């Protein structure tokens, strides 16, 4: 994520909406931060933690790649 880019409430809502469709029983590994449940991921995004900001960065990169046709 670019330093200039600010995390707006709309972006947070978008990321949270995408996280809410994850199955309850699945965990997501975020690099060397460890594994997180869906509710832990959403909580981190809401609290603007380092992990939450990383999740937002990953989701935005994924959406940009889809837009560019890199990911289908």
C-alpha positions in Angstrom: 0.0 0.0 0.0 1.3 3.4 -0.9 2.2 5.7 2.0 0.1 8.4 0.5 -3.0 6.2 0.5 -5.2 6.6 3.6 -7.3 3.8 4.9 -10.8 5.2 4.7 -13.9 3.9 6.4 -15.1 2.7 3.0 -12.0 0.7 2.4 -12.3 -0.9 5.9 -16.0 -1.7 5.2 -15.1 -3.3 1.9 -12.3 -5.4 3.5 -14.6 -6.4 6.4 -17.3 -7.4 4.0 -14.9 -9.6 2.1 -13.7 -11.2 5.4 -17.2 -11.9 6.5 -17.7 -14.4 3.7 -14.9 -16.6 5.0 -16.0 -19.9 6.7 -16.1 -19.7 10.5 -13.9 -22.7 10.9 -11.0 -21.6 8.7 -7.9 -19.8 9.7 -5.8 -17.5 7.6 -2.0 -17.3 7.9 -0.6 -13.8 7.6 3.2 -14.1 7.1 5.1 -14.5 10.3 2.3 -12.9 12.3 0.6 -16.3 12.7 -2.8 -17.7 12.0 -6.0 -15.9 12.6 -9.7 -16.7 12.7 -12.3 -14.7 10.7 -13.3 -12.8 13.8 -9.7 -12.0 14.8 -9.0 -10.7 11.3 -12.1 -8.4 11.4 -11.2 -7.3 14.9 -7.7 -6.3 13.8 -9.1 -4.4 10.8 -11.5 -2.5 13.0 -8.7 -1.7 15.6 -6.3 -0.5 12.9 -3.5 -2.8 14.2 -0.4 -3.6 12.2 -2.1 -6.9 11.3 -5.3 -5.2 10.3 -3.4 -2.8 8.1 -1.5 -5.7 6.5 -4.9 -7.5 5.8 -6.2 -4.3 4.1 -3.0 -4.0 2.1 -3.3 -7.6 0.9 -7.0 -7.2 0.0 -6.4 -4.0 -2.0 -3.5 -5.6 -3.9 -5.7 -8.6 -4.7 -8.6 -6.3 -5.9 -6.1 -4.2 -8.0 -4.7 -7.4 -9.6 -8.2 -8.6 -10.5 -9.0 -5.2 -12.1 -5.9 -5.4 -14.2 -6.7 -9.0 -15.3 -3.7 -10.5 -13.5 -6.0 -12.6 -11.4 -9.3 -14.1 -12.7 
